Amino acid sequence: MSRRRPSSRSSTPARGRGRGKQATARPAGQLRIIGGEHRRRRLPVLDSPGLRPTPDRVRETLFNWLGMATPGARVLDLFAGTGALGLEALSRGAAAATLVERDARVARALSDNLATLGIASAEVSVADALGYLEAGLAEARSPFSLAFLDPPFRQGLAAPCCRALEAGWLAADAWIYVETESELAPEVPSGWRLHREVRAGDSTGRLYHRPGEAEESSDGDAC
């Protein structure tokens, strides 16, 4: 997952700037896996406008919160970008992952990094995240127990994506991480409970839990 900022061309995949021709994206930095099987592995990150890995500190905090929810999880990484969160989850024992990224060059880099790590339990889908969720594909696959949502800032995508996730994409007791600009209090489905939040720079990440039937029943008994 990456940090992105809106631009005047934000409605289309980011393009390099050249003299009369499209510039070729090139490795500009590195993503470091911070835990699990691939701990300390460094992977190339393309030079694409607004594409930056979620900081190490935020990732470490998030996965500490998730604890044993990560091993064995089925992961959906929307607006995947560098794949920082999806790759981290796979390194820490997630059973499978789907990474959704609309920029074909960035998606190819994600596939290359998965191959470098020897991970065969993940797929990269070249698609617009909201369009992917609204395409009616949820019934054809098993629900996800862990979802990452880091849309471009100030484009009004967080709320509709959160709503769309409720159309069969999530397991009953799923965890959902939503990262937005700090001034935004995202609208999330009423059944999601805020577990923790962390602020880094101009963004805030919030981890929500979708309680399963057993937990809801237990809460009801306590009333």
HELIX and SHEET records of a PDB file:
HELIX    1   1 ASP A   56  LEU A   66  1                                  11    
HELIX    2   2 GLY A   67  ALA A   69  5                                   3    
HELIX    3   3 ALA A   84  SER A   91  1                                   8    
HELIX    4   4 ALA A  104  LEU A  117  1                                  14    
HELIX    5   5 ALA A  129  LEU A  133  1                                   5    
HELIX    6   6 ALA A  138  ALA A  140  5                                   3    
HELIX    7   7 ALA A  158  LEU A  165  1                                   8    
HELIX    8   8 GLU A  213  ALA A  222  1                                  10    
SHEET    1   A 2 SER A   2  ARG A   3  0                                        
SHEET    2   A 2 ARG A  52  PRO A  53 -1                                        
SHEET    1   B 2 PRO A  27  ARG A  32  0                                        
SHEET    2   B 2 ARG A  42  LEU A  46 -1                                        
SHEET    1   C 7 ALA A 122  SER A 125  0                                        
SHEET    2   C 7 ALA A  96  VAL A 100  1                                        
SHEET    3   C 7 ARG A  74  LEU A  78  1                                        
SHEET    4   C 7 PHE A 144  LEU A 149  1                                        
SHEET    5   C 7 LEU A 170  GLU A 181  1                                        
SHEET    6   C 7 SER A 203  HIS A 209 -1                                        
SHEET    7   C 7 ARG A 193  ALA A 200 -1                                        
END                                                                             
